[in-house]
Amino acid sequence: MRQKLNIEIEDEIFQKLHTLCKGDDEAIKEYIIQAIKHHVSQDSPSDSSKDKESLEDYLNKGQSGSRNYGVKGQGW
């Protein structure tokens, strides 16, 4: 099901979109939809929790006081 959404954008952004899509309103709409889909898929909660866990695991691998631990941003 499709929902209608009206937004206001800055003139500078509109001009860039207009130039990029060669003035085709339908192409501008499709570009905006694809950009939103891409952005939303990048921000999914499951991905961010995986990143946090993997970073925490990476930092916990090194031993406290070793140079390797310091290189990972901890202890130096």
PyMOL Python script that loads the backbone (N, CA, C, O; Angstrom):
from pymol import cmd

cmd.read_pdbstr("""\
ATOM      1  N   MET A   1       0.844  -1.182   0.000  1.00  0.00           N
ATOM      2  CA  MET A   1       0.000   0.000   0.000  1.00  0.00           C
ATOM      3  C   MET A   1       0.883   1.238   0.000  1.00  0.00           C
ATOM      4  O   MET A   1       1.844   1.318   0.765  1.00  0.00           O
ATOM      5  N   ARG A   2       0.572   2.172  -0.828  1.00  0.00           N
ATOM      6  CA  ARG A   2       1.350   3.404  -0.924  1.00  0.00           C
ATOM      7  C   ARG A   2       0.716   4.499  -0.079  1.00  0.00           C
ATOM      8  O   ARG A   2      -0.507   4.600   0.018  1.00  0.00           O
ATOM      9  N   GLN A   3       1.553   5.304   0.520  1.00  0.00           N
ATOM     10  CA  GLN A   3       1.109   6.460   1.295  1.00  0.00           C
ATOM     11  C   GLN A   3       1.648   7.712   0.616  1.00  0.00           C
ATOM     12  O   GLN A   3       2.735   7.693   0.038  1.00  0.00           O
ATOM     13  N   LYS A   4       0.901   8.777   0.688  1.00  0.00           N
ATOM     14  CA  LYS A   4       1.335  10.039   0.101  1.00  0.00           C
ATOM     15  C   LYS A   4       2.007  10.872   1.181  1.00  0.00           C
ATOM     16  O   LYS A   4       1.514  10.964   2.306  1.00  0.00           O
ATOM     17  N   LEU A   5       3.132  11.473   0.832  1.00  0.00           N
ATOM     18  CA  LEU A   5       3.900  12.297   1.760  1.00  0.00           C
ATOM     19  C   LEU A   5       4.329  13.560   1.038  1.00  0.00           C
ATOM     20  O   LEU A   5       4.986  13.497  -0.002  1.00  0.00           O
ATOM     21  N   ASN A   6       3.963  14.694   1.582  1.00  0.00           N
ATOM     22  CA  ASN A   6       4.393  15.978   1.024  1.00  0.00           C
ATOM     23  C   ASN A   6       5.495  16.535   1.902  1.00  0.00           C
ATOM     24  O   ASN A   6       5.343  16.619   3.121  1.00  0.00           O
ATOM     25  N   ILE A   7       6.602  16.914   1.288  1.00  0.00           N
ATOM     26  CA  ILE A   7       7.710  17.486   2.048  1.00  0.00           C
ATOM     27  C   ILE A   7       8.158  18.791   1.406  1.00  0.00           C
ATOM     28  O   ILE A   7       7.930  19.032   0.221  1.00  0.00           O
ATOM     29  N   GLU A   8       8.790  19.613   2.203  1.00  0.00           N
ATOM     30  CA  GLU A   8       9.404  20.831   1.694  1.00  0.00           C
ATOM     31  C   GLU A   8      10.902  20.650   1.802  1.00  0.00           C
ATOM     32  O   GLU A   8      11.414  20.223   2.837  1.00  0.00           O
ATOM     33  N   ILE A   9      11.609  20.980   0.722  1.00  0.00           N
ATOM     34  CA  ILE A   9      13.064  20.894   0.744  1.00  0.00           C
ATOM     35  C   ILE A   9      13.655  22.241   0.373  1.00  0.00           C
ATOM     36  O   ILE A   9      12.993  23.087  -0.229  1.00  0.00           O
ATOM     37  N   GLU A  10      14.894  22.420   0.740  1.00  0.00           N
ATOM     38  CA  GLU A  10      15.576  23.670   0.432  1.00  0.00           C
ATOM     39  C   GLU A  10      15.727  23.814  -1.073  1.00  0.00           C
ATOM     40  O   GLU A  10      15.837  22.827  -1.800  1.00  0.00           O
ATOM     41  N   ASP A  11      15.731  25.052  -1.523  1.00  0.00           N
ATOM     42  CA  ASP A  11      15.830  25.335  -2.955  1.00  0.00           C
ATOM     43  C   ASP A  11      17.122  24.763  -3.546  1.00  0.00           C
ATOM     44  O   ASP A  11      17.122  24.253  -4.666  1.00  0.00           O
ATOM     45  N   GLU A  12      18.208  24.849  -2.799  1.00  0.00           N
ATOM     46  CA  GLU A  12      19.496  24.341  -3.284  1.00  0.00           C
ATOM     47  C   GLU A  12      19.421  22.824  -3.555  1.00  0.00           C
ATOM     48  O   GLU A  12      19.922  22.347  -4.574  1.00  0.00           O
ATOM     49  N   ILE A  13      18.797  22.081  -2.642  1.00  0.00           N
ATOM     50  CA  ILE A  13      18.662  20.635  -2.818  1.00  0.00           C
ATOM     51  C   ILE A  13      17.758  20.344  -4.012  1.00  0.00           C
ATOM     52  O   ILE A  13      18.042  19.449  -4.808  1.00  0.00           O
ATOM     53  N   PHE A  14      16.671  21.101  -4.134  1.00  0.00           N
ATOM     54  CA  PHE A  14      15.765  20.893  -5.261  1.00  0.00           C
ATOM     55  C   PHE A  14      16.480  21.139  -6.582  1.00  0.00           C
ATOM     56  O   PHE A  14      16.313  20.377  -7.534  1.00  0.00           O
ATOM     57  N   GLN A  15      17.273  22.199  -6.641  1.00  0.00           N
ATOM     58  CA  GLN A  15      17.993  22.513  -7.881  1.00  0.00           C
ATOM     59  C   GLN A  15      18.977  21.403  -8.242  1.00  0.00           C
ATOM     60  O   GLN A  15      19.134  21.064  -9.415  1.00  0.00           O
ATOM     61  N   LYS A  16      19.635  20.842  -7.237  1.00  0.00           N
ATOM     62  CA  LYS A  16      20.562  19.736  -7.493  1.00  0.00           C
ATOM     63  C   LYS A  16      19.815  18.516  -8.018  1.00  0.00           C
ATOM     64  O   LYS A  16      20.263  17.873  -8.967  1.00  0.00           O
ATOM     65  N   LEU A  17      18.667  18.191  -7.398  1.00  0.00           N
ATOM     66  CA  LEU A  17      17.846  17.077  -7.861  1.00  0.00           C
ATOM     67  C   LEU A  17      17.331  17.334  -9.283  1.00  0.00           C
ATOM     68  O   LEU A  17      17.328  16.436 -10.125  1.00  0.00           O
ATOM     69  N   HIS A  18      16.904  18.557  -9.529  1.00  0.00           N
ATOM     70  CA  HIS A  18      16.372  18.926 -10.833  1.00  0.00           C
ATOM     71  C   HIS A  18      17.444  18.753 -11.909  1.00  0.00           C
ATOM     72  O   HIS A  18      17.171  18.241 -12.994  1.00  0.00           O
ATOM     73  N   THR A  19      18.654  19.181 -11.596  1.00  0.00           N
ATOM     74  CA  THR A  19      19.759  19.041 -12.546  1.00  0.00           C
ATOM     75  C   THR A  19      20.130  17.574 -12.728  1.00  0.00           C
ATOM     76  O   THR A  19      20.322  17.112 -13.853  1.00  0.00           O
ATOM     77  N   LEU A  20      20.230  16.847 -11.627  1.00  0.00           N
ATOM     78  CA  LEU A  20      20.610  15.440 -11.662  1.00  0.00           C
ATOM     79  C   LEU A  20      19.628  14.606 -12.485  1.00  0.00           C
ATOM     80  O   LEU A  20      20.028  13.715 -13.234  1.00  0.00           O
ATOM     81  N   CYS A  21      18.339  14.908 -12.334  1.00  0.00           N
ATOM     82  CA  CYS A  21      17.299  14.134 -13.017  1.00  0.00           C
ATOM     83  C   CYS A  21      16.824  14.805 -14.304  1.00  0.00           C
ATOM     84  O   CYS A  21      15.820  14.397 -14.889  1.00  0.00           O
ATOM     85  N   LYS A  22      17.542  15.825 -14.738  1.00  0.00           N
ATOM     86  CA  LYS A  22      17.252  16.525 -16.003  1.00  0.00           C
ATOM     87  C   LYS A  22      15.816  17.035 -16.074  1.00  0.00           C
ATOM     88  O   LYS A  22      15.178  16.994 -17.126  1.00  0.00           O
ATOM     89  N   GLY A  23      15.325  17.512 -14.941  1.00  0.00           N
ATOM     90  CA  GLY A  23      14.010  18.135 -14.906  1.00  0.00           C
ATOM     91  C   GLY A  23      12.830  17.193 -14.928  1.00  0.00           C
ATOM     92  O   GLY A  23      11.688  17.651 -14.966  1.00  0.00           O
ATOM     93  N   ASP A  24      13.059  15.906 -14.905  1.00  0.00           N
ATOM     94  CA  ASP A  24      11.972  14.919 -14.946  1.00  0.00           C
ATOM     95  C   ASP A  24      11.428  14.703 -13.533  1.00  0.00           C
ATOM     96  O   ASP A  24      12.100  14.128 -12.677  1.00  0.00           O
ATOM     97  N   ASP A  25      10.195  15.177 -13.306  1.00  0.00           N
ATOM     98  CA  ASP A  25       9.594  15.072 -11.967  1.00  0.00           C
ATOM     99  C   ASP A  25       9.468  13.632 -11.494  1.00  0.00           C
ATOM    100  O   ASP A  25       9.710  13.350 -10.320  1.00  0.00           O
ATOM    101  N   GLU A  26       9.097  12.721 -12.376  1.00  0.00           N
ATOM    102  CA  GLU A  26       8.975  11.316 -11.992  1.00  0.00           C
ATOM    103  C   GLU A  26      10.339  10.738 -11.601  1.00  0.00           C
ATOM    104  O   GLU A  26      10.430   9.943 -10.666  1.00  0.00           O
ATOM    105  N   ALA A  27      11.389  11.133 -12.309  1.00  0.00           N
ATOM    106  CA  ALA A  27      12.736  10.666 -11.979  1.00  0.00           C
ATOM    107  C   ALA A  27      13.171  11.207 -10.616  1.00  0.00           C
ATOM    108  O   ALA A  27      13.836  10.509  -9.850  1.00  0.00           O
ATOM    109  N   ILE A  28      12.794  12.451 -10.319  1.00  0.00           N
ATOM    110  CA  ILE A  28      13.107  13.034  -9.009  1.00  0.00           C
ATOM    111  C   ILE A  28      12.407  12.245  -7.908  1.00  0.00           C
ATOM    112  O   ILE A  28      13.020  11.922  -6.891  1.00  0.00           O
ATOM    113  N   LYS A  29      11.124  11.934  -8.104  1.00  0.00           N
ATOM    114  CA  LYS A  29      10.376  11.158  -7.107  1.00  0.00           C
ATOM    115  C   LYS A  29      11.024   9.800  -6.882  1.00  0.00           C
ATOM    116  O   LYS A  29      11.203   9.376  -5.740  1.00  0.00           O
ATOM    117  N   GLU A  30      11.377   9.116  -7.969  1.00  0.00           N
ATOM    118  CA  GLU A  30      11.984   7.786  -7.860  1.00  0.00           C
ATOM    119  C   GLU A  30      13.352   7.872  -7.170  1.00  0.00           C
ATOM    120  O   GLU A  30      13.695   7.008  -6.364  1.00  0.00           O
ATOM    121  N   TYR A  31      14.129   8.915  -7.486  1.00  0.00           N
ATOM    122  CA  TYR A  31      15.434   9.102  -6.854  1.00  0.00           C
ATOM    123  C   TYR A  31      15.281   9.274  -5.342  1.00  0.00           C
ATOM    124  O   TYR A  31      16.026   8.677  -4.564  1.00  0.00           O
ATOM    125  N   ILE A  32      14.317  10.088  -4.936  1.00  0.00           N
ATOM    126  CA  ILE A  32      14.077  10.328  -3.511  1.00  0.00           C
ATOM    127  C   ILE A  32      13.633   9.043  -2.818  1.00  0.00           C
ATOM    128  O   ILE A  32      14.094   8.747  -1.716  1.00  0.00           O
ATOM    129  N   ILE A  33      12.750   8.283  -3.445  1.00  0.00           N
ATOM    130  CA  ILE A  33      12.280   7.018  -2.865  1.00  0.00           C
ATOM    131  C   ILE A  33      13.441   6.051  -2.684  1.00  0.00           C
ATOM    132  O   ILE A  33      13.574   5.430  -1.629  1.00  0.00           O
ATOM    133  N   GLN A  34      14.286   5.919  -3.713  1.00  0.00           N
ATOM    134  CA  GLN A  34      15.430   5.011  -3.630  1.00  0.00           C
ATOM    135  C   GLN A  34      16.421   5.471  -2.557  1.00  0.00           C
ATOM    136  O   GLN A  34      16.984   4.641  -1.842  1.00  0.00           O
ATOM    137  N   ALA A  35      16.637   6.780  -2.439  1.00  0.00           N
ATOM    138  CA  ALA A  35      17.546   7.305  -1.417  1.00  0.00           C
ATOM    139  C   ALA A  35      17.025   7.004  -0.015  1.00  0.00           C
ATOM    140  O   ALA A  35      17.794   6.635   0.873  1.00  0.00           O
ATOM    141  N   ILE A  36      15.725   7.163   0.179  1.00  0.00           N
ATOM    142  CA  ILE A  36      15.126   6.870   1.483  1.00  0.00           C
ATOM    143  C   ILE A  36      15.223   5.377   1.786  1.00  0.00           C
ATOM    144  O   ILE A  36      15.580   4.993   2.900  1.00  0.00           O
ATOM    145  N   LYS A  37      14.908   4.538   0.803  1.00  0.00           N
ATOM    146  CA  LYS A  37      15.008   3.088   1.005  1.00  0.00           C
ATOM    147  C   LYS A  37      16.434   2.696   1.394  1.00  0.00           C
ATOM    148  O   LYS A  37      16.634   1.897   2.309  1.00  0.00           O
ATOM    149  N   HIS A  38      17.416   3.257   0.703  1.00  0.00           N
ATOM    150  CA  HIS A  38      18.811   2.948   0.993  1.00  0.00           C
ATOM    151  C   HIS A  38      19.177   3.396   2.408  1.00  0.00           C
ATOM    152  O   HIS A  38      19.819   2.654   3.153  1.00  0.00           O
ATOM    153  N   HIS A  39      18.772   4.595   2.769  1.00  0.00           N
ATOM    154  CA  HIS A  39      19.093   5.133   4.088  1.00  0.00           C
ATOM    155  C   HIS A  39      18.434   4.312   5.198  1.00  0.00           C
ATOM    156  O   HIS A  39      19.062   4.016   6.214  1.00  0.00           O
ATOM    157  N   VAL A  40      17.186   3.954   4.998  1.00  0.00           N
ATOM    158  CA  VAL A  40      16.458   3.172   6.002  1.00  0.00           C
ATOM    159  C   VAL A  40      17.085   1.788   6.158  1.00  0.00           C
ATOM    160  O   VAL A  40      17.195   1.283   7.276  1.00  0.00           O
ATOM    161  N   SER A  41      17.496   1.175   5.056  1.00  0.00           N
ATOM    162  CA  SER A  41      18.108  -0.154   5.150  1.00  0.00           C
ATOM    163  C   SER A  41      19.465  -0.097   5.858  1.00  0.00           C
ATOM    164  O   SER A  41      19.876  -1.077   6.480  1.00  0.00           O
ATOM    165  N   GLN A  42      20.155   1.022   5.771  1.00  0.00           N
ATOM    166  CA  GLN A  42      21.439   1.188   6.454  1.00  0.00           C
ATOM    167  C   GLN A  42      21.252   1.349   7.959  1.00  0.00           C
ATOM    168  O   GLN A  42      22.145   1.008   8.734  1.00  0.00           O
ATOM    169  N   ASP A  43      20.108   1.860   8.374  1.00  0.00           N
ATOM    170  CA  ASP A  43      19.857   2.153   9.782  1.00  0.00           C
ATOM    171  C   ASP A  43      19.044   1.082  10.491  1.00  0.00           C
ATOM    172  O   ASP A  43      18.494   1.349  11.559  1.00  0.00           O
ATOM    173  N   SER A  44      18.951  -0.115   9.937  1.00  0.00           N
ATOM    174  CA  SER A  44      18.143  -1.130  10.590  1.00  0.00           C
ATOM    175  C   SER A  44      18.748  -1.498  11.942  1.00  0.00           C
ATOM    176  O   SER A  44      19.968  -1.625  12.047  1.00  0.00           O
ATOM    177  N   PRO A  45      17.928  -1.671  12.979  1.00  0.00           N
ATOM    178  CA  PRO A  45      18.427  -1.935  14.326  1.00  0.00           C
ATOM    179  C   PRO A  45      19.273  -3.191  14.437  1.00  0.00           C
ATOM    180  O   PRO A  45      20.215  -3.220  15.229  1.00  0.00           O
ATOM    181  N   SER A  46      18.971  -4.219  13.676  1.00  0.00           N
ATOM    182  CA  SER A  46      19.743  -5.454  13.789  1.00  0.00           C
ATOM    183  C   SER A  46      21.181  -5.248  13.326  1.00  0.00           C
ATOM    184  O   SER A  46      22.100  -5.842  13.889  1.00  0.00           O
ATOM    185  N   ASP A  47      21.389  -4.414  12.308  1.00  0.00           N
ATOM    186  CA  ASP A  47      22.740  -4.152  11.828  1.00  0.00           C
ATOM    187  C   ASP A  47      23.548  -3.369  12.846  1.00  0.00           C
ATOM    188  O   ASP A  47      24.719  -3.675  13.071  1.00  0.00           O
ATOM    189  N   SER A  48      22.941  -2.358  13.468  1.00  0.00           N
ATOM    190  CA  SER A  48      23.691  -1.541  14.413  1.00  0.00           C
ATOM    191  C   SER A  48      24.065  -2.333  15.655  1.00  0.00           C
ATOM    192  O   SER A  48      25.135  -2.109  16.221  1.00  0.00           O
ATOM    193  N   SER A  49      23.221  -3.246  16.093  1.00  0.00           N
ATOM    194  CA  SER A  49      23.562  -4.047  17.267  1.00  0.00           C
ATOM    195  C   SER A  49      24.704  -5.000  16.935  1.00  0.00           C
ATOM    196  O   SER A  49      25.558  -5.252  17.785  1.00  0.00           O
ATOM    197  N   LYS A  50      24.735  -5.535  15.718  1.00  0.00           N
ATOM    198  CA  LYS A  50      25.842  -6.397  15.305  1.00  0.00           C
ATOM    199  C   LYS A  50      27.148  -5.619  15.325  1.00  0.00           C
ATOM    200  O   LYS A  50      28.168  -6.134  15.783  1.00  0.00           O
ATOM    201  N   ASP A  51      27.128  -4.365  14.827  1.00  0.00           N
ATOM    202  CA  ASP A  51      28.330  -3.543  14.802  1.00  0.00           C
ATOM    203  C   ASP A  51      28.821  -3.266  16.211  1.00  0.00           C
ATOM    204  O   ASP A  51      30.023  -3.328  16.470  1.00  0.00           O
ATOM    205  N   LYS A  52      27.915  -2.962  17.118  1.00  0.00           N
ATOM    206  CA  LYS A  52      28.314  -2.680  18.491  1.00  0.00           C
ATOM    207  C   LYS A  52      28.917  -3.908  19.146  1.00  0.00           C
ATOM    208  O   LYS A  52      29.923  -3.802  19.848  1.00  0.00           O
ATOM    209  N   GLU A  53      28.324  -5.062  18.930  1.00  0.00           N
ATOM    210  CA  GLU A  53      28.853  -6.294  19.506  1.00  0.00           C
ATOM    211  C   GLU A  53      30.216  -6.615  18.927  1.00  0.00           C
ATOM    212  O   GLU A  53      31.127  -6.997  19.661  1.00  0.00           O
ATOM    213  N   SER A  54      30.366  -6.467  17.628  1.00  0.00           N
ATOM    214  CA  SER A  54      31.637  -6.822  17.015  1.00  0.00           C
ATOM    215  C   SER A  54      32.737  -5.859  17.462  1.00  0.00           C
ATOM    216  O   SER A  54      33.873  -6.288  17.663  1.00  0.00           O
ATOM    217  N   LEU A  55      32.431  -4.580  17.621  1.00  0.00           N
ATOM    218  CA  LEU A  55      33.421  -3.631  18.108  1.00  0.00           C
ATOM    219  C   LEU A  55      33.800  -3.970  19.545  1.00  0.00           C
ATOM    220  O   LEU A  55      34.979  -3.949  19.901  1.00  0.00           O
ATOM    221  N   GLU A  56      32.815  -4.279  20.360  1.00  0.00           N
ATOM    222  CA  GLU A  56      33.096  -4.636  21.742  1.00  0.00           C
ATOM    223  C   GLU A  56      33.937  -5.912  21.804  1.00  0.00           C
ATOM    224  O   GLU A  56      34.885  -5.993  22.585  1.00  0.00           O
ATOM    225  N   ASP A  57      33.599  -6.895  20.993  1.00  0.00           N
ATOM    226  CA  ASP A  57      34.385  -8.133  20.949  1.00  0.00           C
ATOM    227  C   ASP A  57      35.824  -7.845  20.532  1.00  0.00           C
ATOM    228  O   ASP A  57      36.765  -8.390  21.109  1.00  0.00           O
ATOM    229  N   TYR A  58      35.987  -7.002  19.544  1.00  0.00           N
ATOM    230  CA  TYR A  58      37.323  -6.643  19.048  1.00  0.00           C
ATOM    231  C   TYR A  58      38.143  -5.993  20.160  1.00  0.00           C
ATOM    232  O   TYR A  58      39.308  -6.335  20.362  1.00  0.00           O
ATOM    233  N   LEU A  59      37.535  -5.066  20.871  1.00  0.00           N
ATOM    234  CA  LEU A  59      38.269  -4.379  21.934  1.00  0.00           C
ATOM    235  C   LEU A  59      38.594  -5.310  23.096  1.00  0.00           C
ATOM    236  O   LEU A  59      39.619  -5.142  23.756  1.00  0.00           O
ATOM    237  N   ASN A  60      37.738  -6.281  23.350  1.00  0.00           N
ATOM    238  CA  ASN A  60      37.967  -7.202  24.454  1.00  0.00           C
ATOM    239  C   ASN A  60      38.991  -8.283  24.127  1.00  0.00           C
ATOM    240  O   ASN A  60      39.435  -8.988  25.034  1.00  0.00           O
ATOM    241  N   LYS A  61      39.377  -8.436  22.879  1.00  0.00           N
ATOM    242  CA  LYS A  61      40.360  -9.453  22.500  1.00  0.00           C
ATOM    243  C   LYS A  61      41.728  -9.159  23.101  1.00  0.00           C
ATOM    244  O   LYS A  61      42.414 -10.072  23.559  1.00  0.00           O
ATOM    245  N   GLY A  62      42.128  -7.892  23.103  1.00  0.00           N
ATOM    246  CA  GLY A  62      43.455  -7.534  23.588  1.00  0.00           C
ATOM    247  C   GLY A  62      43.536  -7.611  25.095  1.00  0.00           C
ATOM    248  O   GLY A  62      42.530  -7.489  25.795  1.00  0.00           O
ATOM    249  N   GLN A  63      44.750  -7.815  25.587  1.00  0.00           N
ATOM    250  CA  GLN A  63      44.934  -7.880  27.029  1.00  0.00           C
ATOM    251  C   GLN A  63      45.253  -6.494  27.567  1.00  0.00           C
ATOM    252  O   GLN A  63      45.949  -5.710  26.922  1.00  0.00           O
ATOM    253  N   SER A  64      44.751  -6.209  28.725  1.00  0.00           N
ATOM    254  CA  SER A  64      44.986  -4.920  29.345  1.00  0.00           C
ATOM    255  C   SER A  64      46.473  -4.717  29.570  1.00  0.00           C
ATOM    256  O   SER A  64      47.154  -5.611  30.072  1.00  0.00           O
ATOM    257  N   GLY A  65      46.980  -3.550  29.205  1.00  0.00           N
ATOM    258  CA  GLY A  65      48.386  -3.232  29.417  1.00  0.00           C
ATOM    259  C   GLY A  65      49.291  -3.612  28.255  1.00  0.00           C
ATOM    260  O   GLY A  65      50.457  -3.218  28.253  1.00  0.00           O
ATOM    261  N   SER A  66      48.809  -4.356  27.269  1.00  0.00           N
ATOM    262  CA  SER A  66      49.653  -4.708  26.131  1.00  0.00           C
ATOM    263  C   SER A  66      49.578  -3.611  25.082  1.00  0.00           C
ATOM    264  O   SER A  66      48.627  -2.830  25.055  1.00  0.00           O
ATOM    265  N   ARG A  67      50.578  -3.559  24.228  1.00  0.00           N
ATOM    266  CA  ARG A  67      50.577  -2.561  23.155  1.00  0.00           C
ATOM    267  C   ARG A  67      49.415  -2.804  22.193  1.00  0.00           C
ATOM    268  O   ARG A  67      48.816  -1.846  21.705  1.00  0.00           O
ATOM    269  N   ASN A  68      49.095  -4.032  21.919  1.00  0.00           N
ATOM    270  CA  ASN A  68      47.988  -4.335  21.014  1.00  0.00           C
ATOM    271  C   ASN A  68      46.678  -3.787  21.565  1.00  0.00           C
ATOM    272  O   ASN A  68      45.835  -3.290  20.817  1.00  0.00           O
ATOM    273  N   TYR A  69      46.523  -3.882  22.855  1.00  0.00           N
ATOM    274  CA  TYR A  69      45.316  -3.354  23.481  1.00  0.00           C
ATOM    275  C   TYR A  69      45.250  -1.845  23.285  1.00  0.00           C
ATOM    276  O   TYR A  69      44.181  -1.291  23.026  1.00  0.00           O
ATOM    277  N   GLY A  70      46.409  -1.176  23.410  1.00  0.00           N
ATOM    278  CA  GLY A  70      46.454   0.276  23.221  1.00  0.00           C
ATOM    279  C   GLY A  70      46.168   0.678  21.789  1.00  0.00           C
ATOM    280  O   GLY A  70      45.523   1.699  21.556  1.00  0.00           O
ATOM    281  N   VAL A  71      46.627  -0.090  20.838  1.00  0.00           N
ATOM    282  CA  VAL A  71      46.383   0.205  19.444  1.00  0.00           C
ATOM    283  C   VAL A  71      44.887   0.186  19.155  1.00  0.00           C
ATOM    284  O   VAL A  71      44.413   0.916  18.284  1.00  0.00           O
ATOM    285  N   LYS A  72      44.164  -0.624  19.862  1.00  0.00           N
ATOM    286  CA  LYS A  72      42.722  -0.724  19.667  1.00  0.00           C
ATOM    287  C   LYS A  72      41.973   0.426  20.336  1.00  0.00           C
ATOM    288  O   LYS A  72      40.743   0.431  20.368  1.00  0.00           O
ATOM    289  N   GLY A  73      42.689   1.370  20.854  1.00  0.00           N
ATOM    290  CA  GLY A  73      42.043   2.543  21.411  1.00  0.00           C
ATOM    291  C   GLY A  73      41.774   2.455  22.893  1.00  0.00           C
ATOM    292  O   GLY A  73      41.030   3.273  23.434  1.00  0.00           O
ATOM    293  N   GLN A  74      42.357   1.489  23.557  1.00  0.00           N
ATOM    294  CA  GLN A  74      42.137   1.327  24.983  1.00  0.00           C
ATOM    295  C   GLN A  74      43.467   1.323  25.722  1.00  0.00           C
ATOM    296  O   GLN A  74      44.397   0.620  25.326  1.00  0.00           O
ATOM    297  N   GLY A  75      43.559   2.068  26.746  1.00  0.00           N
ATOM    298  CA  GLY A  75      44.697   1.995  27.648  1.00  0.00           C
ATOM    299  C   GLY A  75      45.893   2.863  27.285  1.00  0.00           C
ATOM    300  O   GLY A  75      46.882   2.851  28.018  1.00  0.00           O
ATOM    301  N   TRP A  76      45.852   3.599  26.214  1.00  0.00           N
ATOM    302  CA  TRP A  76      46.998   4.462  25.878  1.00  0.00           C
ATOM    303  C   TRP A  76      46.571   5.893  25.818  1.00  0.00           C
ATOM    304  O   TRP A  76      47.392   6.771  25.550  1.00  0.00           O
TER     305      TRP A  76
END
""", "prot")
cmd.dss("prot")
cmd.show_as("cartoon", "prot")
cmd.util.cbc("prot")
cmd.orient("prot")
